[in-house]
Amino acid sequence: MCASCLHNANAASFLMETFSRHRLNFICIGKMNIFYNVTSLDNKYSFHNPSAPVPHSSHALSSRQAHFTSFRAPVAPPSRPRRSQLPSSAKLLYCFDSSFSTEKRELMLFSMNFISSQTCVTFEENCSIPNRVQLVNGKGCSSYIGMNNIVQHLTFNDTCIDFGTAVHELMHALGVIHTHSRLDRDNFLNINLTNVSKEMMHNYAIFNQSTNVVPYEYGSTMHYYANISTMFPKKSEYSATLGIGRVTFYDMVILNTAYNCKCPNELLCGNGGYTNPSKCSECICPLGYGGVLCDRPSLIGKDTGLPLEVKDKIIEVKVVGIDNFFSYPTCLINGLEIKYMGDPRITNPIYCSADLINGKSFRSKLNPLLMNIHTLFGKNKVTFHYRYVTERLSGYNKTTNGYDNYEYYD
């Protein structure tokens, strides 16, 4: 069978503000438990101007890439302690510097509200207490890792104005390190430190006093982008996924685990979701799932049909072609993610280059199968063939991610 779905992201951006979220999901339902999920990122809090010409080359993206490599990481004097110190409670005190613009204040408050809506972490403006984060203009985008019982700066200049970067720096202040500084990072990355400048070397150092609480997440907002000369994923299909700056399901799991965020009574959330510690009557669901218990597709928009039940079958998708995807080599503006891995919570490889995905087939360990399009602006088109095969999912063994008890097909 063949399907094609065309989406105009500008309409989604308008509706997004109505829902007061940083993304909006539209789903075109196929005929075989395939859910086609379009995520429109909020133009208001993005680095690129949607009215500007869309870049088609890596050179046109150089300013964005420099933003990710040179400014997103903590920049501090050599004497700065590397030790991660969690705030003494799940409340982070902050103060806006007088030079901090209204636009950046709105973005920071938006990002704080997002984190608070997914965790038990809260934020309180307090400009008198010494143990606080002072949000200032300055060189680049930087933050200390954790709190150090001083008035410490979170630097956020005009190159930083996007949602992913704001959450990135707030997570640093809350004690979260870069993903590529994990103890196990060498199992997932090839890193050539000879090509890293002395000023940036500390941003690639392994953080020995860290604790891993989630699987290695290439798609995390805490990950730098891939560069063939310095850092490249050992799973090469993730090369365009690193550094895209989107906040993932597992990013929020890190905070909820670190701060022991729990509800008195846990809901029976499906598909790897868990009870929202900010609102104990609902679940936090992986992208593409919805409902109070994460037991159905996250339908926002028009339902285009009913899925055909093919339970216990493996669904195979072959991408015939993608059109009007512009971001390669890093999928900053738009990208296609086919959720074929067994863990519904992990970010799968995101593609935005026709050369790398056209003609490529995927056999999913998930039924229903989810396909996500991330888009900032413009029209994106994906054409694909899909079928189910005689092989049954129940023939596979189940496993966990090694950090919790949720089981999925391996």
N, C-alpha and C positions, 0 to 999 in steps of 0.2 A: 504494500500500500504506500501511497505517496501523500505527503502533506506539505503545505507551505503556509507560513504565518507572517504577516506584515504588520508592523507596529509603528505608529507615529508617537514618539516619546514626548513631543511638546504638549499634547493633550494630557498625558499622564502627569507632567510637571505641574500643570494648572490644578489638577485634582489633588496632587500631593499636599499642597498647602492647606486644602480643606481638611485633610485628615491629620495635619500637623505631625507628619512623620518624615524621616529622611529618605524614604523610598516608598514606592507604591507598586503593588504586584497586580498584573493583569494575567489571566490564564486563558489560553485557547485550549480547550480540551479536545484531544484526539479521540479516536475510536477504539483505542486499545490500552487503556490505563496509562496513557502518556499525557502528562500535564505540562503545558508549555507556559512558562512563567516569565513575564517581562517585568524587570525592575527598573523603574525610572528614578535615577538619582536626582537629588534636589539641585537645580541649577543655582539657586541662591547661595548655596554653601559649597560651590565647586571652584576649582582653580581656573578652569577654562571658561571664557565668555562664550555662551552658546550662539551669539550673533556673529562671532568671529569666524573666519574661514577654518574649516576642519583640517588639521594637519594630516598629511599623508605619508610623512617620512620620519625616521628616527631623529633626523636633524631638527625638524620642527618641534619635536618633543624635548629637545635638550634642556630647556629651561625647567621643565617639569622634572626631568630626571636629575638635574642638579639639585633641585629642591629636595628630592628624596635622599640623595647621597650626602649632600653637604650640610643640610640644615635640620633634618627631622630628628637626628640623634641628639642625645644630650651633649652639649659642649660646655666644659667647665674647666677650671684650672687643674693642673696635674695633681694638686694636693687634695682635690675633692675625693672623699671616701667613696669607694666602689660598693661598699656594703649597702644592701637594700634594706631600708627601714620602713616597715608598714606604719602608717599612722596609728596612734594608740587606740583609735576607734574607727568605725566605718563612716565617720564624718570628716570631710576635708574642708578646712577653713581657707578662704581665699580673699583677695582684695584686688580690685582693678586699679591699676596705676592711672593717674589723671590723663596721661597721654594715650591711653588705650581707647581706640576709636569705638564709636557706637556699633559699627558693623561687626567688629571683632568681639565686642561684648555680647551681641546677640548670638553670634556663632558659638561662643564659649558657653553661654547659658543654655542654648539648644543642645549642645553636646553633654553638658552636665545633666540636663533633664533626661536625655536618652539613657545615660549610664544609670541614673537613679531609677528609671522605669524598668530596668532589667536586673537590678541588684538591690542589696540593702545599703549600698553606699549613698550617702547624702552629701550635699555641698551647702556651706553657709558662708555668706559674705560677712567678714569681720576684719576690719582694718586696724584693730587695736592690739590683738593678741600677737605675740612674737612668733609662735609656731604656726605660720601660715604660708600660703603660696601667694606671691605677689605677681600678678599677670602684667607684664611690661612689654613695651616695644624694645627692639634691640636687633642684634645681628642674628638673623636666621630664626629657627624654631628649636627650642631646647628646654630641657627640664632636668632637674635632679631626679635620681631614682629613689623614690620614697621620701619620707620626711626626716629632717636632720635637726629639729628643735631650734630652728632659726627662721628668720624671714628669708625665704628662698625664692629666687626668681624663676618663673616660667616665661621664657622669652617667646614672643609670637609676633613676627613682623608681617609686612604686607604680602610676602610670598607664601604665607602659611594658611591663607584663608580657604580652607576646605574642611569638611566634616571629619574625614579620616585622620588628618593631621592633628586636629583639635583633640580627638579622642586618644590618639597616640600619645600626645604630651600629657594629658590628664592621667592616662594609665601609668606613665612613668612616675608622675607625682604620687600615685597610689601604690608604687612599689613594683611595677611590672617591668621586666627587662625586655630587650629585643629578642625576638624569636631566634635569630641567628647567633645569639649569645648563650643559648642553652648548652648544658653539658653534653648533650647528645648531638649537637649540630653537625659534627663531622660525619655522622651516619647519613645525613641528608644533603649536605652541601660540599662542593669542591671550592675551596677558598685559596687564593693565591695572594698571600700577604705582601709579597714583594712589589705588588702593584698598588698597594694601599699607602696613601700619604701618611707621614708621621702624625699630622694633626688629626687624622681620621682613625688611626690605628686602634684607639681604645674602643671605638664603636664596633669593632670586629672581634674583640677579645671575648673569650669564653668566661662567663660569670660563674665562678666556682661555688659561690654561696647561694645558688638558686635551687629551687625545687620544681620539678616538672609535674603538672597536674592534669595536662591534656596531651593528646598526641601532637606530633610536630605538624604545625599548620602552615603550609606554604602560603595560604591566602590571608594570613593574619594581618591586621593593620599595624602590627608591631614588627613586620618583616621589611627589610630593604629590598629594592628591586634587583633583579639579576643582571649581572654584567659579566660577559664571557672572560674578561681579563682579571676580575677580582673574585666574583662569587657567582656560582652557577649551580642549579639544583642537580643532584644525582639522578633524579627522575626528570629527564629533559623536557617531558611534556608540560612541566610546570614553569617553563622559562618565562612565559608571558604573564604568569599569575602573580609572581613575587612583586611586592611593592605597590600593588594597585590601590592600597589604602582603604579598602572596604572593611567595615567592622563585622567580624564573623560571630557565629554562634559560640564557638569555643573561646573567643576573646572574652566574652561575658562570663563564661564558665570559670575562667581564671580568677576573675574578681570575686565571684560568688564562693569559690573554694577558699581563696586567700582570707576572706573576711567571714567565713563560716556562715554565710547567708542561708537561712533555712526558714521554713514555715512550721507552725505547730503541727499541722496535718498535711501530709503530702498527697497530692492528686495522682491518679493513675494516668499519667501523661504517656501518649503513644509516640512512636517513631523517634525515640531518643530525647523527647522533650522532658522538661522538669518543671516543678512548681515554681512560679514566679515569686521570689521573696519580697518583691515590691507590691505584689497584689496576689495574695494567696488563693484567690478564687479562680485563677487562670494559670495556664501553662505557658512557658517560653518554648516556642517551637523552632525547629530548624527551618531555614528558608524554604518556602514552598508548601509548608504544612500549616494548617490553621484549625479553627475550632477551639473550644474550651480545653479539649484534651489532645490536641494535635492529631486528631484521628481523621482528618479530611484535608483536601487541598485548600490552600489559602486563597479562596476566591474573593477577589475584589474586582468588580467589573461585571461584564455580561457572561453568563454561562452559555457556551456555544454548543453544548451537546452533552450527552451522557456517555461515560466511558463503558466500553465493553468489558465484561468481567472475564478475565483469563487468569484466574488465580493459580498460583504455584507455577507459573510459566516464566521463563527468561525472555525478556523483551530485547530485541536487537534493533539498533538504529544505525542507519548509514546516512551521513551528511552528504547530500548531493551538491549543495553550494551555499555559501553565505555571501551576502552583498551589503555594501555600505558599512563595513566595519573598518575603522580607521586607526586603531591605536597601536598596532604592532610596531616595535617588539614588546611593549608592555601594554596590557589591556586597560589603560587608564580611562578611556572614554566609553568604550563598549566592549562586550565580549559575550561569548556563548559558553555556558557550562552545562554539560550533560552529566546528570548524577547517576553514574554507573557503578560507583563503588558501594560496598555493602553498608558502610556507616553513613546514614543520612545527614549527619551533622558536619562532616568534614568537607572542606572546599575541594572540589574536583578540579582538574586542569581547566583553565579558562582560555578560550581561543578567540583570536581576533584577526588571524591571518588565514586567508582562503588557502594558501599554499600548504598550510599545516593541517587543515581539517577537511578540506573538500575530498570526498571519496573515502573518508575514514569511518570505520564501523565500531560500534560500542555494544557490548553485551552487558546488560545491567543486572546487578545483584539486588536491585530494588524493584518491587512491583506494588504500586504503580511507579513508573519511571518519570522523573522530573527533569525538565529542560529549562534552564534559567537564561534569560538574556539580561545582562546588565547594560544599561544605556544612559548616557548623560543627555544627549540630544540627537536629533536627526531621525531618519528612518533606517531600520535594519531589517533585512529579510533573510530567513533561513528556510531552505527546502531540504526535506529529508525523506528517506524511505524507512518504514518500520515494519516489523513482523514479530511474532513470537515463535520460538523454536521448541522442539519436542522435549528438550532437556528441562528437568524440573528444578526449581530452586531448593526444594526439600532434599534434593540429592547432595547438596553442599553441607559442609560442617558449619556450625555457628562458632563465632568468636566474640571477643570484646576488644575494646581499644587499649586494654591494659591499665586503665585508670578508673574505670567504673564498671558496673555490672550489666550494662545494657548489651544484649546479644544481637548480632546481625550475621548475615551470611558472608562467609569469607571467600 
